[in-house]
Amino acid sequence: MWGRIRKSSTRFVNSLRTEARTGREPRPHNLFEAAAAYVSACAEDDQDRVEEAAAWVSPEALSFGVNELACRAVIALARERDESPRTVARALLGLPAA
């Protein structure tokens, strides 16, 4: 019984610590970090960073993250320009107005 109490209290005390733990692997990248790094590297034509960001998550997760980033960017630009997202998306792609 004392072992369980000691183990629980140790976990609790460790969760309260704010300093970085040494000897642990760094936190893995999430799909939104990968998408942001991937898209910005593509925009800057930096193939090394593109490959690095693509390796952080699965291709499916990266695709989802890039899609989410594109949606948010079009919405933000549409609000800024006071236009519809459809108009902004077509303009960004160089398509004629629908």
C-alpha positions, 0 to 999 in steps of 0.5 A, spaced: 500 500 500 505 504 501 508 503 494 502 505 491 501 512 495 509 513 494 508 512 486 502 516 486 505 522 490 511 522 485 507 522 479 503 528 482 510 532 484 513 531 477 507 534 474 508 540 478 515 541 476 516 547 471 523 546 469 525 542 463 526 534 464 533 532 461 534 525 457 527 526 454 526 526 447 523 533 444 516 534 443 513 531 437 511 536 431 503 536 430 500 536 424 499 544 424 506 545 425 508 541 420 503 544 415 505 551 417 513 549 416 511 546 409 507 551 406 512 557 408 518 552 406 514 551 399 513 559 398 520 560 400 522 555 395 526 551 400 526 544 398 530 542 404 525 545 409 519 542 405 522 535 406 524 536 413 517 538 415 514 533 410 517 528 415 514 530 421 507 527 420 504 522 415 502 524 408 495 524 410 496 528 416 500 533 412 494 534 407 489 535 412 493 540 415 495 544 409 488 544 407 486 547 414 491 552 413 489 554 406 481 554 408 483 559 414 488 563 410 482 564 404 477 566 410 482 571 413 484 574 406 476 575 405 475 578 411 480 583 410 478 584 403 471 584 404 470 579 399 467 572 399 472 566 400 470 564 393 472 570 390 479 571 394 480 563 392 479 564 385 483 571 385 489 567 388 489 562 383 489 567 377 482 564 375 477 569 372 471 571 376 465 566 376 
